[in-house]
Amino acid sequence: MQTIIQNREIPVVGQYDTVVCGGGPAGIIAAIAASRGGASVAIVERYGFFGGMATAGLVAPISVFNYNGRRVIDGIPWEFICRLADIGGAREEKPLGNISFSPEKYKLIAQRMLLEAGVRIYFHSYLSDCKVSGGRISHVIIENKDGAEALAGKYFIDATGDADLAMRAGVPMQPVSEYLQPASLIFMLGGVDTDSLPMLRHSRQGVNYHDLKIREVFEKLRENDPSIPVFGGPWYCSVLEDGVVLVNMTRRYADMASNGEQTETECIMREDVYRFASLLKKYIPAFADSYLIATAPQTGIRETRRIKGAFTLEGRDYVNAVDFPDSVSRGCHPVDIHAASSTGQRCEFLKDAAFVPYRCLYSPSFKNLLVAGRAISADPVASASLRVQAACMGTGQAAGAAAAMCCGKDTDVDQVDTDELRSILISYGTNLTK
């Protein structure tokens, strides 16, 4: 491969106590928590709106907030849901606490809450590099219409989902499985008879909300025509408008941390969307008058990189709800592992909500970096539950609160008093008791 060498001076356009990279569910909550904890905060987002998988990926519902009759993910994440509901942008599916939502109103409430918290927003900015010395990140490099810019920070939170900042800083990663979970391009259909869709409201605990009748039709179609793409589910969800649904059924294996594979996969799945939309219209009565409104701006990603942290949360501890002295967040979504090359899925429901220790949020050799969301240190089984949005919000809240603590005490992330951190999180409303 040919290479070029480029030397350039990059202006430092801002200095902050905490810089959050990624404006998805984890990053939004992390930035708000850090700011409320007294830190000056910047957040970097590659799109011109917040929400990540919720809005760019159109992944719905926001799941899961409640389990066994209790609110499990609480505090700032639930405050966000309440604010969203106040403008008609969210509906809680009780008692489980899955949230149907309006993607556009989600963008608005996220923006409002970040601005109200005093967070400096850098939209349309793509993380490209960072400067590291002695195990500390001093700057992140972003690219936007103004060219390359540097943001200086005392502490950094990687909420990119793909561990982009951690990877560029040299943080060791978990081994990449050859069976990464597949990506899905979600699409929005109008003209749907939503009153006749039995699995539209995701309300019951212990239920996998795929539509088995539609699945049976598509399995038979594929038996007769192997050219029909592999599919998942299908699952569908409301956006709080009559006749409109988000459909999750496309499925392709790819390493979505590879630009080449991501590009090829998105092109293929866009073709798959049109094939599935036409088949739904032809064979499923509720979709007889349906039409394609949009595909998600970004393919939904289930699994890419995860850091190798001070502690790796293993599936056996996760499904048994093992509590840890430094537990800072929870998870209650089923272990949800989608087959990479078939219509199969492993869906294992938890007996009780699981716990996430603080040690999963950092690598001990990197003194001022925390990770929140899908890229925390967990094995493939634990991650298959923790990757969903409510759980990502929970680890975002923990990382933001920890970063603010570090700023106030001028301490490394691995020296945090976790008893004090837990007290702060509990004061926010975090549920950390069995």
C-alpha positions as a Markdown table, in Angstrom:
| # | Residue | x | y | z |
|---|---|---|---|---|
| 1 | Met | 0.0 | 0.0 | 0.0 |
| 2 | Gln | 1.3 | 3.4 | -0.9 |
| 3 | Thr | 1.4 | 6.0 | 1.8 |
| 4 | Ile | 1.8 | 9.8 | 2.1 |
| 5 | Ile | 3.3 | 11.9 | 4.9 |
| 6 | Gln | 1.4 | 15.0 | 5.9 |
| 7 | Asn | 2.6 | 17.5 | 8.5 |
| 8 | Arg | 0.2 | 20.2 | 9.5 |
| 9 | Glu | -0.5 | 22.7 | 12.3 |
| 10 | Ile | -3.9 | 22.2 | 13.8 |
| 11 | Pro | -5.5 | 25.0 | 15.8 |
| 12 | Val | -6.8 | 24.3 | 19.3 |
| 13 | Val | -10.3 | 25.7 | 19.2 |
| 14 | Gly | -11.4 | 24.8 | 22.7 |
| 15 | Gln | -10.3 | 23.6 | 26.1 |
| 16 | Tyr | -12.6 | 21.7 | 28.4 |
| 17 | Asp | -12.6 | 19.6 | 31.5 |
| 18 | Thr | -14.3 | 16.8 | 29.7 |
| 19 | Val | -14.7 | 16.1 | 26.0 |
| 20 | Val | -17.3 | 13.5 | 25.0 |
| 21 | Cys | -16.9 | 11.9 | 21.6 |
| 22 | Gly | -20.2 | 10.6 | 20.2 |
| 23 | Gly | -23.7 | 12.0 | 20.5 |
| 24 | Gly | -25.7 | 8.8 | 20.7 |
| 25 | Pro | -27.7 | 7.6 | 23.8 |
| 26 | Ala | -24.5 | 7.1 | 25.9 |
| 27 | Gly | -22.8 | 10.4 | 24.8 |
| 28 | Ile | -25.9 | 12.6 | 25.4 |
| 29 | Ile | -26.3 | 11.3 | 29.0 |
| 30 | Ala | -22.6 | 11.3 | 29.7 |
| 31 | Ala | -22.2 | 15.0 | 28.7 |
| 32 | Ile | -25.2 | 16.1 | 30.7 |
| 33 | Ala | -24.0 | 14.2 | 33.8 |
| 34 | Ala | -20.5 | 15.6 | 33.5 |
| 35 | Ser | -21.8 | 19.1 | 33.1 |
| 36 | Arg | -24.2 | 18.8 | 36.0 |
| 37 | Gly | -21.3 | 17.5 | 38.1 |
| 38 | Gly | -19.5 | 20.8 | 37.6 |
| 39 | Ala | -17.3 | 20.1 | 34.6 |
| 40 | Ser | -17.0 | 22.2 | 31.4 |
| 41 | Val | -18.0 | 19.9 | 28.7 |
| 42 | Ala | -17.8 | 19.6 | 24.9 |
| 43 | Ile | -19.6 | 17.0 | 22.8 |
| 44 | Val | -18.5 | 15.9 | 19.3 |
| 45 | Glu | -21.1 | 14.5 | 16.9 |
| 46 | Arg | -20.5 | 13.6 | 13.3 |
| 47 | Tyr | -24.1 | 14.3 | 12.2 |
| 48 | Gly | -26.1 | 17.5 | 12.6 |
| 49 | Phe | -28.3 | 16.0 | 15.3 |
| 50 | Phe | -28.1 | 13.8 | 18.4 |
| 51 | Gly | -29.4 | 10.3 | 19.0 |
| 52 | Gly | -27.0 | 7.9 | 17.3 |
| 53 | Met | -28.7 | 4.6 | 16.7 |
| 54 | Ala | -32.0 | 6.1 | 17.9 |
| 55 | Thr | -32.2 | 8.8 | 15.2 |
| 56 | Ala | -29.5 | 8.1 | 12.6 |
| 57 | Gly | -30.1 | 4.3 | 12.8 |
| 58 | Leu | -33.9 | 4.6 | 13.5 |
| 59 | Val | -33.5 | 1.8 | 16.1 |
| 60 | Ala | -36.7 | 1.5 | 18.1 |
| 61 | Pro | -37.9 | 1.0 | 20.8 |
| 62 | Ile | -35.6 | 2.5 | 23.4 |
| 63 | Ser | -35.3 | -0.6 | 25.5 |
| 64 | Val | -35.4 | -1.7 | 28.4 |
| 65 | Phe | -36.0 | 0.6 | 31.5 |
| 66 | Asn | -38.1 | -1.6 | 33.8 |
| 67 | Tyr | -37.7 | -5.2 | 35.0 |
| 68 | Asn | -39.6 | -7.4 | 37.5 |
| 69 | Gly | -41.9 | -4.5 | 38.3 |
| 70 | Arg | -39.1 | -2.0 | 39.1 |
| 71 | Arg | -37.4 | 0.9 | 37.2 |
| 72 | Val | -33.9 | -0.3 | 36.6 |
| 73 | Ile | -32.4 | 2.4 | 34.4 |
| 74 | Asp | -33.2 | 5.7 | 36.0 |
| 75 | Gly | -31.9 | 9.2 | 36.8 |
| 76 | Ile | -30.9 | 11.4 | 33.8 |
| 77 | Pro | -31.9 | 8.7 | 31.3 |
| 78 | Trp | -35.5 | 8.6 | 32.6 |
| 79 | Glu | -35.6 | 12.4 | 32.9 |
| 80 | Phe | -34.8 | 12.5 | 29.2 |
| 81 | Ile | -37.7 | 10.1 | 28.5 |
| 82 | Cys | -40.1 | 12.2 | 30.6 |
| 83 | Arg | -39.0 | 15.4 | 28.8 |
| 84 | Leu | -39.6 | 13.6 | 25.5 |
| 85 | Ala | -43.1 | 12.4 | 26.6 |
| 86 | Asp | -44.0 | 15.9 | 27.7 |
| 87 | Ile | -43.9 | 17.1 | 24.0 |
| 88 | Gly | -45.7 | 14.0 | 22.7 |
| 89 | Gly | -42.5 | 12.3 | 21.6 |
| 90 | Ala | -42.5 | 9.2 | 23.7 |
| 91 | Arg | -44.8 | 6.5 | 24.9 |
| 92 | Glu | -43.9 | 4.1 | 27.7 |
| 93 | Glu | -45.0 | 0.5 | 27.0 |
| 94 | Lys | -45.9 | -0.5 | 30.5 |
| 95 | Pro | -44.9 | -2.5 | 32.5 |
| 96 | Leu | -41.7 | -3.3 | 30.8 |
| 97 | Gly | -40.6 | 0.2 | 30.0 |
| 98 | Asn | -39.8 | 0.0 | 26.3 |
| 99 | Ile | -40.2 | 3.4 | 24.8 |
| 100 | Ser | -41.8 | 4.1 | 21.4 |
| 101 | Phe | -40.6 | 7.5 | 20.2 |
| 102 | Ser | -40.6 | 10.1 | 17.6 |
| 103 | Pro | -37.1 | 10.3 | 16.1 |
| 104 | Glu | -37.5 | 14.0 | 15.3 |
| 105 | Lys | -38.6 | 15.0 | 18.8 |
| 106 | Tyr | -35.8 | 12.9 | 20.2 |
| 107 | Lys | -33.3 | 15.1 | 18.4 |
| 108 | Leu | -35.0 | 18.2 | 19.8 |
| 109 | Ile | -35.1 | 17.1 | 23.4 |
| 110 | Ala | -31.5 | 15.9 | 23.3 |
| 111 | Gln | -30.4 | 19.2 | 21.9 |
| 112 | Arg | -32.4 | 21.2 | 24.5 |
| 113 | Met | -31.1 | 19.2 | 27.5 |
| 114 | Leu | -27.4 | 19.5 | 26.3 |
| 115 | Leu | -27.7 | 23.2 | 25.7 |
| 116 | Glu | -29.5 | 23.8 | 29.0 |
| 117 | Ala | -26.6 | 21.9 | 30.8 |
| 118 | Gly | -24.1 | 24.3 | 29.1 |
| 119 | Val | -22.5 | 21.7 | 26.9 |
| 120 | Arg | -20.6 | 23.1 | 23.9 |
| 121 | Ile | -21.7 | 21.3 | 20.8 |
| 122 | Tyr | -19.5 | 20.4 | 17.8 |
| 123 | Phe | -21.9 | 19.1 | 15.1 |
| 124 | His | -20.7 | 17.8 | 11.7 |
| 125 | Ser | -17.4 | 16.9 | 13.2 |
| 126 | Tyr | -15.7 | 13.6 | 12.7 |
| 127 | Leu | -13.1 | 12.3 | 15.2 |
| 128 | Ser | -10.0 | 11.6 | 13.2 |
| 129 | Asp | -7.1 | 11.3 | 15.7 |
| 130 | Cys | -5.9 | 12.1 | 19.2 |
| 131 | Lys | -2.7 | 13.2 | 20.9 |
| 132 | Val | -1.4 | 10.9 | 23.7 |
| 133 | Ser | 1.5 | 11.2 | 26.0 |
| 134 | Gly | 2.4 | 9.1 | 29.1 |
| 135 | Gly | -1.0 | 7.4 | 29.1 |
| 136 | Arg | -3.0 | 10.6 | 28.9 |
| 137 | Ile | -4.9 | 12.0 | 26.0 |
| 138 | Ser | -4.3 | 15.7 | 25.7 |
| 139 | His | -6.3 | 16.5 | 22.6 |
| 140 | Val | -8.7 | 15.0 | 20.1 |
| 141 | Ile | -8.5 | 15.9 | 16.5 |
| 142 | Ile | -11.8 | 16.5 | 14.6 |
| 143 | Glu | -12.5 | 17.3 | 11.0 |
| 144 | Asn | -15.3 | 19.5 | 9.8 |
| 145 | Lys | -16.0 | 22.3 | 7.3 |
| 146 | Asp | -13.3 | 24.4 | 9.0 |
| 147 | Gly | -10.7 | 21.8 | 8.4 |
| 148 | Ala | -8.8 | 20.0 | 11.2 |
| 149 | Glu | -9.4 | 21.3 | 14.7 |
| 150 | Ala | -8.1 | 20.2 | 18.1 |
| 151 | Leu | -10.0 | 20.1 | 21.4 |
| 152 | Ala | -8.0 | 20.0 | 24.5 |
| 153 | Gly | -9.4 | 18.2 | 27.5 |
| 154 | Lys | -8.5 | 17.0 | 31.0 |
| 155 | Tyr | -10.7 | 13.9 | 30.6 |
| 156 | Phe | -12.3 | 12.2 | 27.6 |
| 157 | Ile | -15.3 | 9.9 | 27.2 |
| 158 | Asp | -15.5 | 7.6 | 24.2 |
| 159 | Ala | -19.2 | 7.2 | 23.4 |
| 160 | Thr | -18.6 | 6.5 | 19.7 |
| 161 | Gly | -20.0 | 2.9 | 20.0 |
| 162 | Asp | -17.1 | 1.6 | 18.0 |
| 163 | Ala | -14.4 | 2.6 | 20.5 |
| 164 | Asp | -13.0 | 5.0 | 17.9 |
| 165 | Leu | -11.2 | 7.2 | 20.3 |
| 166 | Ala | -9.9 | 4.4 | 22.5 |
| 167 | Met | -8.6 | 2.6 | 19.4 |
| 168 | Arg | -6.8 | 5.7 | 18.2 |
| 169 | Ala | -5.3 | 6.2 | 21.7 |
| 170 | Gly | -3.9 | 2.7 | 21.6 |
| 171 | Val | -6.3 | 1.1 | 24.2 |
| 172 | Pro | -6.1 | -2.8 | 23.9 |
| 173 | Met | -9.3 | -4.3 | 22.5 |
| 174 | Gln | -11.2 | -7.5 | 23.1 |
| 175 | Pro | -10.5 | -10.2 | 20.5 |
| 176 | Val | -12.7 | -9.6 | 17.4 |
| 177 | Ser | -15.0 | -12.6 | 16.9 |
| 178 | Glu | -15.3 | -14.1 | 13.4 |
| 179 | Tyr | -19.0 | -14.3 | 14.2 |
| 180 | Leu | -19.7 | -10.6 | 14.7 |
| 181 | Gln | -23.4 | -9.9 | 15.0 |
| 182 | Pro | -24.9 | -8.7 | 11.7 |
| 183 | Ala | -25.8 | -5.2 | 10.8 |
| 184 | Ser | -29.4 | -4.1 | 9.9 |
| 185 | Leu | -30.7 | -1.2 | 7.8 |
| 186 | Ile | -34.0 | -0.1 | 9.3 |
| 187 | Phe | -36.6 | 1.4 | 7.1 |
| 188 | Met | -39.8 | 3.4 | 7.6 |
| 189 | Leu | -43.0 | 2.5 | 5.9 |
| 190 | Gly | -46.2 | 4.6 | 5.6 |
| 191 | Gly | -49.7 | 3.4 | 4.7 |
| 192 | Val | -49.6 | 0.5 | 7.1 |
| 193 | Asp | -52.7 | -0.8 | 8.9 |
| 194 | Thr | -51.1 | -0.4 | 12.3 |
| 195 | Asp | -54.3 | -1.4 | 14.1 |
| 196 | Ser | -53.9 | -4.9 | 12.8 |
| 197 | Leu | -50.2 | -5.4 | 13.8 |
| 198 | Pro | -50.2 | -7.5 | 16.9 |
| 199 | Met | -46.5 | -6.9 | 17.9 |
| 200 | Leu | -46.4 | -3.1 | 17.6 |
| 201 | Arg | -46.4 | -2.4 | 21.3 |
| 202 | His | -43.4 | -4.0 | 23.1 |
| 203 | Ser | -44.9 | -4.3 | 26.6 |
| 204 | Arg | -44.7 | -7.8 | 28.0 |
| 205 | Gln | -41.6 | -9.1 | 29.8 |
| 206 | Gly | -40.2 | -12.4 | 28.4 |
| 207 | Val | -41.5 | -11.9 | 24.9 |
| 208 | Asn | -39.4 | -11.6 | 21.8 |
| 209 | Tyr | -41.4 | -9.2 | 19.7 |
| 210 | His | -40.8 | -10.6 | 16.3 |
| 211 | Asp | -43.9 | -11.2 | 14.2 |
| 212 | Leu | -44.0 | -15.0 | 13.8 |
| 213 | Lys | -46.8 | -14.9 | 11.2 |
| 214 | Ile | -44.8 | -12.7 | 8.9 |
| 215 | Arg | -41.7 | -14.7 | 9.6 |
| 216 | Glu | -43.4 | -17.9 | 8.5 |
| 217 | Val | -44.5 | -16.2 | 5.3 |
| 218 | Phe | -41.0 | -15.1 | 4.5 |
| 219 | Glu | -39.4 | -18.4 | 5.4 |
| 220 | Lys | -41.7 | -20.1 | 2.9 |
| 221 | Leu | -40.9 | -17.5 | 0.3 |
| 222 | Arg | -37.2 | -18.1 | 0.7 |
| 223 | Glu | -37.7 | -21.8 | 0.4 |
| 224 | Asn | -39.1 | -21.2 | -3.1 |
| 225 | Asp | -36.8 | -18.4 | -4.0 |
| 226 | Pro | -33.3 | -18.5 | -2.5 |
| 227 | Ser | -32.5 | -15.0 | -4.0 |
| 228 | Ile | -34.7 | -13.5 | -1.3 |
| 229 | Pro | -32.1 | -12.1 | 1.3 |
| 230 | Val | -31.6 | -13.5 | 4.7 |
| 231 | Phe | -33.7 | -11.7 | 7.2 |
| 232 | Gly | -34.1 | -11.2 | 10.9 |
| 233 | Gly | -37.3 | -10.9 | 13.0 |
| 234 | Pro | -39.1 | -9.2 | 11.6 |
| 235 | Trp | -39.6 | -6.6 | 14.3 |
| 236 | Tyr | -41.5 | -3.3 | 13.9 |
| 237 | Cys | -42.2 | -0.4 | 16.1 |
| 238 | Ser | -44.4 | 2.7 | 16.2 |
| 239 | Val | -43.1 | 6.3 | 15.7 |
| 240 | Leu | -46.4 | 7.5 | 17.4 |
| 241 | Glu | -48.1 | 8.3 | 14.0 |
| 242 | Asp | -50.9 | 6.2 | 12.7 |
| 243 | Gly | -50.0 | 4.2 | 9.7 |
| 244 | Val | -46.2 | 4.6 | 10.1 |
| 245 | Val | -43.8 | 1.9 | 11.3 |
| 246 | Leu | -40.1 | 1.2 | 11.5 |
| 247 | Val | -39.2 | -2.2 | 10.2 |
| 248 | Asn | -36.2 | -4.1 | 11.4 |
| 249 | Met | -35.5 | -7.2 | 9.2 |
| 250 | Thr | -32.5 | -6.6 | 6.9 |
| 251 | Arg | -29.5 | -8.6 | 8.0 |
| 252 | Arg | -25.9 | -8.7 | 6.6 |
| 253 | Tyr | -22.7 | -9.8 | 8.2 |
| 254 | Ala | -19.8 | -7.3 | 8.0 |
| 255 | Asp | -17.1 | -5.8 | 10.1 |
| 256 | Met | -18.8 | -2.4 | 10.4 |
| 257 | Ala | -15.6 | -0.9 | 11.8 |
| 258 | Ser | -14.1 | -1.3 | 8.3 |
| 259 | Asn | -15.0 | 1.4 | 5.9 |
| 260 | Gly | -14.8 | -0.8 | 2.9 |
| 261 | Glu | -17.1 | -3.5 | 4.4 |
| 262 | Gln | -19.5 | -0.9 | 5.8 |
| 263 | Thr | -19.8 | 0.8 | 2.4 |
| 264 | Glu | -20.4 | -2.5 | 0.5 |
| 265 | Thr | -22.9 | -3.7 | 3.2 |
| 266 | Glu | -25.0 | -0.5 | 3.1 |
| 267 | Cys | -25.2 | -0.6 | -0.6 |
| 268 | Ile | -26.4 | -4.2 | -0.5 |
| 269 | Met | -28.9 | -3.7 | 2.3 |
| 270 | Arg | -30.4 | -0.7 | 0.6 |
| 271 | Glu | -31.3 | -3.1 | -2.3 |
| 272 | Asp | -32.6 | -5.5 | 0.4 |
| 273 | Val | -34.9 | -2.9 | 1.8 |
| 274 | Tyr | -36.7 | -2.4 | -1.5 |
| 275 | Arg | -37.0 | -6.1 | -1.9 |
| 276 | Phe | -38.5 | -6.6 | 1.5 |
| 277 | Ala | -40.8 | -3.6 | 1.2 |
| 278 | Ser | -42.3 | -4.9 | -2.0 |
| 279 | Leu | -42.7 | -8.4 | -0.5 |
| 280 | Leu | -44.4 | -7.1 | 2.6 |
| 281 | Lys | -46.8 | -5.1 | 0.3 |
| 282 | Lys | -47.6 | -8.1 | -1.8 |
| 283 | Tyr | -48.0 | -10.8 | 0.8 |
| 284 | Ile | -48.9 | -9.2 | 4.2 |
| 285 | Pro | -52.4 | -7.7 | 4.3 |
| 286 | Ala | -51.5 | -5.1 | 6.9 |
| 287 | Phe | -48.9 | -3.7 | 4.4 |
| 288 | Ala | -51.0 | -3.9 | 1.3 |
| 289 | Asp | -51.1 | -0.1 | 0.9 |
| 290 | Ser | -47.7 | 0.6 | 2.4 |
| 291 | Tyr | -45.0 | 2.7 | 0.8 |
| 292 | Leu | -41.4 | 3.4 | 1.7 |
| 293 | Ile | -40.8 | 6.7 | 3.4 |
| 294 | Ala | -37.1 | 6.5 | 4.3 |
| 295 | Thr | -34.2 | 4.2 | 5.1 |
| 296 | Ala | -32.1 | 5.1 | 8.1 |
| 297 | Pro | -29.3 | 7.5 | 7.5 |
| 298 | Gln | -27.0 | 5.0 | 9.0 |
| 299 | Thr | -27.0 | 1.2 | 9.2 |
| 300 | Gly | -27.7 | -0.2 | 12.7 |
| 301 | Ile | -24.6 | -1.7 | 14.2 |
| 302 | Arg | -24.8 | -4.4 | 16.9 |
| 303 | Glu | -21.2 | -5.3 | 17.4 |
| 304 | Thr | -17.7 | -4.0 | 16.5 |
| 305 | Arg | -14.9 | -3.1 | 18.9 |
| 306 | Arg | -14.9 | -3.4 | 22.7 |
| 307 | Ile | -12.1 | -2.3 | 24.9 |
| 308 | Lys | -10.1 | -4.6 | 27.2 |
| 309 | Gly | -10.7 | -2.8 | 30.4 |
| 310 | Ala | -9.6 | -3.2 | 34.0 |
| 311 | Phe | -12.4 | -5.8 | 34.3 |
| 312 | Thr | -14.3 | -7.7 | 31.6 |
| 313 | Leu | -17.9 | -8.4 | 32.4 |
| 314 | Glu | -18.6 | -12.0 | 31.5 |
| 315 | Gly | -21.9 | -13.5 | 30.4 |
| 316 | Arg | -22.2 | -15.9 | 33.3 |
| 317 | Asp | -21.9 | -13.1 | 35.9 |
| 318 | Tyr | -24.2 | -10.9 | 33.8 |
| 319 | Val | -27.1 | -13.4 | 33.4 |
| 320 | Asn | -26.8 | -14.4 | 37.1 |
| 321 | Ala | -27.1 | -10.7 | 38.1 |
| 322 | Val | -23.8 | -10.8 | 40.1 |
| 323 | Asp | -23.5 | -7.5 | 42.1 |
| 324 | Phe | -20.1 | -5.9 | 42.3 |
| 325 | Pro | -18.7 | -3.5 | 45.0 |
| 326 | Asp | -18.2 | -1.0 | 42.2 |
| 327 | Ser | -21.5 | -1.5 | 40.3 |
| 328 | Val | -22.5 | 1.8 | 38.6 |
| 329 | Ser | -25.2 | 0.8 | 36.1 |
| 330 | Arg | -27.6 | -2.0 | 35.2 |
| 331 | Gly | -28.9 | -3.9 | 32.2 |
| 332 | Cys | -32.1 | -5.8 | 31.7 |
| 333 | His | -32.5 | -6.4 | 28.0 |
| 334 | Pro | -32.3 | -10.1 | 27.1 |
| 335 | Val | -29.0 | -11.5 | 25.8 |
| 336 | Asp | -29.8 | -10.9 | 22.1 |
| 337 | Ile | -27.4 | -12.6 | 19.7 |
| 338 | His | -28.3 | -12.5 | 16.0 |
| 339 | Ala | -26.9 | -15.1 | 13.7 |
| 340 | Ala | -24.4 | -13.6 | 11.2 |
| 341 | Ser | -25.5 | -15.7 | 8.2 |
| 342 | Ser | -28.9 | -17.1 | 8.9 |
| 343 | Thr | -32.3 | -16.1 | 10.2 |
| 344 | Gly | -31.4 | -17.5 | 13.6 |
| 345 | Gln | -31.3 | -15.6 | 17.0 |
| 346 | Arg | -30.4 | -16.5 | 20.5 |
| 347 | Cys | -32.7 | -14.6 | 22.9 |
| 348 | Glu | -32.1 | -15.4 | 26.6 |
| 349 | Phe | -34.2 | -13.5 | 29.1 |
| 350 | Leu | -32.7 | -12.5 | 32.4 |
| 351 | Lys | -34.1 | -13.6 | 35.8 |
| 352 | Asp | -33.1 | -10.2 | 37.3 |
| 353 | Ala | -31.5 | -7.0 | 36.1 |
| 354 | Ala | -27.7 | -7.3 | 35.8 |
| 355 | Phe | -25.0 | -5.1 | 37.2 |
| 356 | Val | -22.1 | -3.3 | 35.4 |
| 357 | Pro | -19.0 | -2.5 | 37.4 |
| 358 | Tyr | -17.1 | 0.7 | 37.0 |
| 359 | Arg | -13.9 | -1.2 | 36.1 |
| 360 | Cys | -15.5 | -2.0 | 32.7 |
| 361 | Leu | -15.4 | 1.7 | 31.7 |
| 362 | Tyr | -11.7 | 2.2 | 31.6 |
| 363 | Ser | -8.4 | 0.6 | 30.7 |
| 364 | Pro | -5.8 | 0.9 | 33.6 |
| 365 | Ser | -3.0 | 2.2 | 31.4 |
| 366 | Phe | -5.0 | 5.2 | 30.2 |
| 367 | Lys | -5.4 | 7.7 | 33.0 |
| 368 | Asn | -8.0 | 10.1 | 31.7 |
| 369 | Leu | -10.2 | 8.1 | 29.3 |
| 370 | Leu | -13.6 | 6.6 | 30.1 |
| 371 | Val | -15.7 | 4.5 | 27.7 |
| 372 | Ala | -19.5 | 4.4 | 27.7 |
| 373 | Gly | -22.1 | 2.5 | 25.7 |
| 374 | Arg | -21.6 | -0.5 | 23.4 |
| 375 | Ala | -17.8 | -0.5 | 23.5 |
| 376 | Ile | -17.3 | -1.1 | 27.3 |
| 377 | Ser | -15.3 | -4.0 | 28.5 |
| 378 | Ala | -17.7 | -7.0 | 28.2 |
| 379 | Asp | -17.6 | -10.4 | 26.6 |
| 380 | Pro | -19.9 | -11.1 | 23.6 |
| 381 | Val | -22.7 | -12.5 | 25.8 |
| 382 | Ala | -22.9 | -9.6 | 28.3 |
| 383 | Ser | -22.4 | -7.1 | 25.4 |
| 384 | Ala | -25.4 | -8.7 | 23.6 |
| 385 | Ser | -27.6 | -7.2 | 26.3 |
| 386 | Leu | -25.7 | -4.1 | 27.2 |
| 387 | Arg | -25.5 | -2.8 | 23.6 |
| 388 | Val | -29.1 | -1.5 | 23.7 |
| 389 | Gln | -30.0 | 2.1 | 24.3 |
| 390 | Ala | -31.3 | 2.2 | 27.8 |
| 391 | Ala | -28.2 | 0.3 | 29.1 |
| 392 | Cys | -26.0 | 2.6 | 27.1 |
| 393 | Met | -27.6 | 5.6 | 28.7 |
| 394 | Gly | -26.9 | 4.1 | 32.1 |
| 395 | Thr | -23.2 | 3.6 | 31.4 |
| 396 | Gly | -23.1 | 7.1 | 29.9 |
| 397 | Gln | -24.5 | 8.5 | 33.2 |
| 398 | Ala | -21.8 | 6.6 | 35.2 |
| 399 | Ala | -19.0 | 7.8 | 32.9 |
| 400 | Gly | -20.2 | 11.4 | 33.0 |
| 401 | Ala | -20.5 | 11.5 | 36.8 |
| 402 | Ala | -17.1 | 9.8 | 37.1 |
| 403 | Ala | -15.4 | 12.3 | 34.8 |
| 404 | Ala | -16.8 | 15.2 | 36.8 |
| 405 | Met | -15.5 | 13.7 | 40.0 |
| 406 | Cys | -12.1 | 13.3 | 38.4 |
| 407 | Cys | -12.1 | 16.9 | 37.3 |
| 408 | Gly | -13.0 | 18.1 | 40.8 |
| 409 | Lys | -10.4 | 16.0 | 42.6 |
| 410 | Asp | -7.7 | 16.0 | 39.8 |
| 411 | Thr | -7.4 | 12.3 | 39.9 |
| 412 | Asp | -7.0 | 9.5 | 37.4 |
| 413 | Val | -10.0 | 7.5 | 36.3 |
| 414 | Asp | -8.7 | 4.3 | 37.9 |
| 415 | Gln | -8.4 | 6.1 | 41.3 |
| 416 | Val | -12.0 | 7.1 | 41.6 |
| 417 | Asp | -13.7 | 6.5 | 45.0 |
| 418 | Thr | -16.4 | 4.2 | 43.7 |
| 419 | Asp | -18.4 | 4.4 | 46.9 |
| 420 | Glu | -18.6 | 8.1 | 46.4 |
| 421 | Leu | -19.4 | 7.7 | 42.7 |
| 422 | Arg | -22.2 | 5.3 | 43.6 |
| 423 | Ser | -23.6 | 7.8 | 46.1 |
| 424 | Ile | -23.7 | 10.5 | 43.4 |
| 425 | Leu | -25.3 | 8.2 | 40.9 |
| 426 | Ile | -27.9 | 7.1 | 43.5 |
| 427 | Ser | -28.6 | 10.8 | 44.2 |
| 428 | Tyr | -29.4 | 11.1 | 40.4 |
| 429 | Gly | -31.9 | 8.2 | 40.8 |
| 430 | Thr | -29.7 | 5.3 | 39.6 |
| 431 | Asn | -31.0 | 2.0 | 40.9 |
| 432 | Leu | -28.1 | 0.0 | 42.2 |
| 433 | Thr | -29.8 | -2.3 | 44.7 |
| 434 | Lys | -31.1 | -5.8 | 44.1 |
